[in-house]
Amino acid sequence: MMATQLIGTGGIAALLLLGTVAGSPAAIDVALTLALLATFASIAFVKKGLSRFEADGITSAEDK
């Protein structure tokens, strides 16, 4: 997941630079939309991982 996030961040940065240099507001909009979707994907990934821990009966240090 971290590798996907890193590649996504590089792609977003490239789109932002391309949009700025070329003067294309559409590329900037696409980059910002991808950044927003990446945020939600990360949150979903973490929530799914937490639910697996809870299903296995593993507790965190905060629960003790």
N, CA, C and O atoms as a MOPAC input file, in Angstrom:
PM7 MOZYME 1SCF
protein

 N      0.83300 1    -1.19200 1     0.00000 1
 C      0.00000 1     0.00000 1     0.00000 1
 C      0.87200 1     1.24800 1     0.00000 1
 O      0.55200 1     2.24200 1    -0.65200 1
 N      1.97200 1     1.18700 1     0.73400 1
 C      2.84400 1     2.35900 1     0.77100 1
 C      3.48100 1     2.62800 1    -0.59400 1
 O      3.67300 1     3.78200 1    -0.97700 1
 N      3.80800 1     1.55500 1    -1.32600 1
 C      4.37700 1     1.73100 1    -2.66300 1
 C      3.35400 1     2.36100 1    -3.59800 1
 O      3.69500 1     3.21100 1    -4.42000 1
 N      2.10300 1     1.94200 1    -3.47000 1
 C      1.04100 1     2.52800 1    -4.28500 1
 C      0.86500 1     4.00500 1    -3.96200 1
 O      0.67800 1     4.82500 1    -4.86100 1
 N      0.92500 1     4.34000 1    -2.68600 1
 C      0.81200 1     5.73400 1    -2.27400 1
 C      1.97700 1     6.56700 1    -2.82600 1
 O      1.78600 1     7.70100 1    -3.26600 1
 N      3.18100 1     5.99100 1    -2.79700 1
 C      4.35300 1     6.70900 1    -3.29800 1
 C      4.25000 1     6.96300 1    -4.79800 1
 O      4.54200 1     8.06300 1    -5.26700 1
 N      3.83600 1     5.95000 1    -5.54600 1
 C      3.67200 1     6.10700 1    -6.99300 1
 C      2.56500 1     7.12600 1    -7.28400 1
 O      2.69200 1     7.96000 1    -8.18100 1
 N      1.48000 1     7.04200 1    -6.51100 1
 C      0.37900 1     7.98800 1    -6.68800 1
 C      0.79900 1     9.41500 1    -6.40000 1
 O      0.40800 1    10.34300 1    -7.10900 1
 N      1.60000 1     9.58700 1    -5.35400 1
 C      2.07500 1    10.92700 1    -5.00900 1
 C      2.96400 1    11.48400 1    -6.12300 1
 O      2.87800 1    12.66400 1    -6.46500 1
 N      3.81100 1    10.63100 1    -6.68000 1
 C      4.65600 1    11.07100 1    -7.79900 1
 C      3.82900 1    11.44400 1    -9.01900 1
 O      4.12400 1    12.42300 1    -9.70500 1
 N      2.79300 1    10.65900 1    -9.28400 1
 C      1.91100 1    10.96700 1   -10.41400 1
 C      1.15000 1    12.26700 1   -10.21000 1
 O      0.98300 1    13.05300 1   -11.14200 1
 N      0.69400 1    12.48600 1    -8.99100 1
 C     -0.01600 1    13.73100 1    -8.68200 1
 C      0.92200 1    14.92400 1    -8.83300 1
 O      0.54200 1    15.95500 1    -9.38900 1
 N      2.14800 1    14.77800 1    -8.33500 1
 C      3.12500 1    15.87000 1    -8.46800 1
 C      3.43200 1    16.16000 1    -9.93800 1
 O      3.53500 1    17.31900 1   -10.34000 1
 N      3.57800 1    15.09600 1   -10.73900 1
 C      3.85800 1    15.28600 1   -12.16200 1
 C      2.69200 1    15.98600 1   -12.86100 1
 O      2.90100 1    16.86900 1   -13.69200 1
 N      1.45800 1    15.58700 1   -12.52000 1
 C      0.29300 1    16.24400 1   -13.12000 1
 C      0.19900 1    17.71900 1   -12.71200 1
 O     -0.13700 1    18.57900 1   -13.52600 1
 N      0.50000 1    17.99300 1   -11.44800 1
 C      0.47400 1    19.38800 1   -11.00500 1
 C      1.53100 1    20.22200 1   -11.72500 1
 O      1.26400 1    21.35100 1   -12.13600 1
 N      2.72700 1    19.66300 1   -11.87400 1
 C      3.77000 1    20.39200 1   -12.59800 1
 C      3.40400 1    20.57600 1   -14.06600 1
 O      3.58300 1    21.65800 1   -14.62500 1
 N      2.89400 1    19.52400 1   -14.68400 1
 C      2.48500 1    19.60300 1   -16.08500 1
 C      1.37800 1    20.63800 1   -16.26600 1
 O      1.40600 1    21.43600 1   -17.20300 1
 N      0.41200 1    20.61500 1   -15.36700 1
 C     -0.68300 1    21.57800 1   -15.46000 1
 C     -0.22600 1    23.00900 1   -15.26900 1
 O     -0.73600 1    23.92600 1   -15.91200 1
 N      0.73400 1    23.19500 1   -14.38400 1
 C      1.24700 1    24.54600 1   -14.13700 1
 C      2.08400 1    25.04500 1   -15.31500 1
 O      1.92200 1    26.18000 1   -15.76400 1
 N      2.96900 1    24.19800 1   -15.80400 1
 C      3.85200 1    24.60100 1   -16.90500 1
 C      3.06000 1    24.81100 1   -18.19200 1
 O      3.28200 1    25.78900 1   -18.90700 1
 N      2.13600 1    23.89900 1   -18.48900 1
 C      1.36900 1    23.97800 1   -19.73000 1
 C      0.18400 1    24.94300 1   -19.61800 1
 O     -0.43800 1    25.29500 1   -20.62000 1
 N     -0.11400 1    25.35800 1   -18.41100 1
 C     -1.25000 1    26.25600 1   -18.22500 1
 C     -2.58500 1    25.55100 1   -18.42000 1
 O     -3.55600 1    26.15300 1   -18.87900 1
 N     -2.62200 1    24.28000 1   -18.07100 1
 C     -3.82300 1    23.48000 1   -18.25900 1
 C     -4.53100 1    23.27000 1   -16.91300 1
 O     -4.08100 1    22.47300 1   -16.09000 1
 N     -5.62200 1    23.97600 1   -16.69800 1
 C     -6.32000 1    23.80100 1   -15.41500 1
 C     -6.96300 1    22.42000 1   -15.27500 1
 O     -7.21900 1    21.97300 1   -14.15700 1
 N     -7.22400 1    21.74500 1   -16.38400 1
 C     -7.82000 1    20.41400 1   -16.32000 1
 C     -6.84800 1    19.41900 1   -15.67400 1
 O     -7.27500 1    18.56400 1   -14.89800 1
 N     -5.56300 1    19.51700 1   -15.97800 1
 C     -4.56800 1    18.61400 1   -15.38700 1
 C     -4.46600 1    18.84500 1   -13.88200 1
 O     -4.29000 1    17.89500 1   -13.11900 1
 N     -4.57600 1    20.08300 1   -13.45800 1
 C     -4.54200 1    20.39700 1   -12.03300 1
 C     -5.78100 1    19.83400 1   -11.34500 1
 O     -5.68700 1    19.29200 1   -10.24400 1
 N     -6.93400 1    19.96000 1   -11.98500 1
 C     -8.16500 1    19.39800 1   -11.41600 1
 C     -8.08300 1    17.88200 1   -11.28500 1
 O     -8.52400 1    17.31700 1   -10.28500 1
 N     -7.52300 1    17.22800 1   -12.29000 1
 C     -7.37400 1    15.77000 1   -12.24600 1
 C     -6.42700 1    15.38200 1   -11.11100 1
 O     -6.69600 1    14.43000 1   -10.37900 1
 N     -5.33300 1    16.10500 1   -10.96200 1
 C     -4.36500 1    15.79700 1    -9.90100 1
 C     -4.99500 1    15.96500 1    -8.52200 1
 O     -4.78700 1    15.13000 1    -7.64100 1
 N     -5.75300 1    17.02200 1    -8.32900 1
 C     -6.38600 1    17.23600 1    -7.03400 1
 C     -7.46700 1    16.19700 1    -6.75600 1
 O     -7.65800 1    15.78900 1    -5.61000 1
 N     -8.16700 1    15.77400 1    -7.79000 1
 C     -9.17000 1    14.72200 1    -7.63000 1
 C     -8.50100 1    13.40400 1    -7.25500 1
 O     -8.98800 1    12.68800 1    -6.38000 1
 N     -7.39400 1    13.08200 1    -7.90600 1
 C     -6.65700 1    11.86400 1    -7.56100 1
 C     -6.12600 1    11.92000 1    -6.12700 1
 O     -6.12300 1    10.90600 1    -5.42800 1
 N     -5.68200 1    13.08700 1    -5.68800 1
 C     -5.20400 1    13.22700 1    -4.31400 1
 C     -6.33200 1    12.98300 1    -3.32000 1
 O     -6.12400 1    12.35600 1    -2.28100 1
 N     -7.51100 1    13.47000 1    -3.63500 1
 C     -8.66100 1    13.25500 1    -2.75900 1
 C     -9.04300 1    11.78100 1    -2.71600 1
 O     -9.33300 1    11.24600 1    -1.64600 1
 N     -9.04600 1    11.12500 1    -3.86600 1
 C     -9.36500 1     9.70100 1    -3.90700 1
 C     -8.31100 1     8.86800 1    -3.18200 1
 O     -8.64700 1     7.87400 1    -2.53900 1
 N     -7.06100 1     9.25700 1    -3.27600 1
 C     -5.99200 1     8.53600 1    -2.58300 1
 C     -6.15800 1     8.63300 1    -1.07300 1
 O     -5.85800 1     7.68400 1    -0.34800 1
 N     -6.63500 1     9.77400 1    -0.60100 1
 C     -6.87500 1     9.93400 1     0.82900 1
 C     -7.94300 1     8.96700 1     1.30300 1
 O     -7.77300 1     8.30200 1     2.32500 1
 N     -9.03700 1     8.88600 1     0.57300 1
 C    -10.11300 1     7.97200 1     0.95400 1
 C     -9.67900 1     6.51400 1     0.82900 1
 O    -10.10400 1     5.67600 1     1.62400 1
 N     -8.84700 1     6.20400 1    -0.14700 1
 C     -8.35500 1     4.83800 1    -0.29900 1
 C     -7.47600 1     4.44400 1     0.88900 1
 O     -7.55000 1     3.31400 1     1.37000 1
 N     -6.65100 1     5.36800 1     1.35800 1
 C     -5.80800 1     5.09300 1     2.52500 1
 C     -6.64800 1     4.86600 1     3.76800 1
 O     -6.37200 1     3.95500 1     4.54800 1
 N     -7.65900 1     5.67700 1     3.95500 1
 C     -8.53800 1     5.52600 1     5.11700 1
 C     -9.25700 1     4.17900 1     5.06100 1
 O     -9.36600 1     3.49300 1     6.07700 1
 N     -9.74400 1     3.80100 1     3.89000 1
 C    -10.43100 1     2.51500 1     3.74400 1
 C     -9.48200 1     1.36100 1     4.01600 1
 O     -9.87400 1     0.37200 1     4.63700 1
 N     -8.24700 1     1.47100 1     3.56400 1
 C     -7.26000 1     0.41700 1     3.78600 1
 C     -6.97600 1     0.24200 1     5.27300 1
 O     -6.90600 1    -0.88400 1     5.76600 1
 N     -6.81400 1     1.33900 1     5.97900 1
 C     -6.53900 1     1.27100 1     7.42000 1
 C     -7.73700 1     0.70000 1     8.16500 1
 O     -7.56900 1    -0.12900 1     9.06000 1
 N     -8.93700 1     1.12900 1     7.81200 1
 C    -10.13000 1     0.60500 1     8.48500 1
 C    -10.29200 1    -0.89300 1     8.25200 1
 O    -10.68200 1    -1.62500 1     9.16200 1
 N     -9.99500 1    -1.34900 1     7.04200 1
 C    -10.09900 1    -2.78600 1     6.75900 1
 C     -9.06000 1    -3.55100 1     7.56600 1
 O     -9.35000 1    -4.63500 1     8.07200 1
 N     -7.87500 1    -3.01400 1     7.69400 1
 C     -6.83700 1    -3.66100 1     8.49600 1
 C     -7.21200 1    -3.71000 1     9.95800 1
 O     -6.95500 1    -4.71300 1    10.62400 1
 N     -7.81400 1    -2.65200 1    10.47500 1
 C     -8.23300 1    -2.64000 1    11.87400 1
 C     -9.33300 1    -3.65100 1    12.13100 1
 O     -9.35100 1    -4.30200 1    13.17600 1
 N    -10.25200 1    -3.78600 1    11.18200 1
 C    -11.32600 1    -4.75400 1    11.37600 1
 C    -10.78400 1    -6.18300 1    11.36900 1
 O    -11.33100 1    -7.04900 1    12.05200 1
 N     -9.73000 1    -6.44000 1    10.61700 1
 C     -9.11600 1    -7.77600 1    10.62600 1
 C     -8.47100 1    -8.06300 1    11.97400 1
 O     -8.56400 1    -9.18000 1    12.48300 1
 N     -7.81100 1    -7.05300 1    12.56000 1
 C     -7.21300 1    -7.23500 1    13.87300 1
 C     -8.28400 1    -7.52300 1    14.91600 1
 O     -8.10500 1    -8.39600 1    15.76600 1
 N     -9.37500 1    -6.80900 1    14.85700 1
 C    -10.45100 1    -7.01600 1    15.82100 1
 C    -11.08000 1    -8.39000 1    15.64400 1
 O    -11.45700 1    -9.02700 1    16.62700 1
 N    -11.19700 1    -8.85300 1    14.41100 1
 C    -11.78000 1   -10.16700 1    14.15300 1
 C    -10.87100 1   -11.27600 1    14.67100 1
 O    -11.35300 1   -12.32700 1    15.09400 1
 N     -9.56100 1   -11.04900 1    14.64000 1
 C     -8.60800 1   -12.04800 1    15.12800 1
 C     -8.45500 1   -12.01100 1    16.64300 1
 O     -7.78900 1   -12.87000 1    17.22100 1
 N     -9.06000 1   -11.03100 1    17.28400 1
 C     -8.96000 1   -10.92200 1    18.74000 1
 C     -7.71100 1   -10.22800 1    19.21100 1
 O     -7.37500 1   -10.29800 1    20.39300 1
 N     -7.01800 1    -9.56200 1    18.32000 1
 C     -5.80600 1    -8.83700 1    18.68600 1
 C     -6.23700 1    -7.44200 1    19.14600 1
 O     -6.97700 1    -6.74700 1    18.45000 1
 N     -5.76300 1    -7.04900 1    20.32500 1
 C     -6.11000 1    -5.73400 1    20.84900 1
 C     -4.91600 1    -4.81700 1    20.77000 1
 O     -3.76800 1    -5.26100 1    20.80300 1
 N     -5.19100 1    -3.55400 1    20.66600 1
 C     -4.12500 1    -2.57700 1    20.60500 1
 C     -3.74900 1    -2.14100 1    22.01600 1
 O     -4.41800 1    -2.50800 1    22.98200 1
 N     -2.69900 1    -1.37500 1    22.13400 1
 C     -2.26100 1    -0.88200 1    23.44400 1
 C     -3.27300 1     0.09500 1    24.03000 1
 O     -3.34300 1     0.25900 1    25.24800 1
 N     -4.04900 1     0.73700 1    23.18100 1
 C     -5.05600 1     1.69300 1    23.64800 1
 C     -6.22700 1     0.98700 1    24.33300 1
 O     -6.88900 1     1.57600 1    25.18700 1
 N     -6.48900 1    -0.26800 1    23.96600 1
 C     -7.62000 1    -1.01100 1    24.51700 1
 C     -7.32800 1    -1.55100 1    25.90700 1
 O     -8.25300 1    -1.91300 1    26.63400 1
 N     -6.06700 1    -1.61000 1    26.28500 1
 C     -5.70200 1    -2.20400 1    27.58200 1
 C     -5.83500 1    -1.22200 1    28.71700 1
 O     -5.56500 1    -1.56800 1    29.86700 1

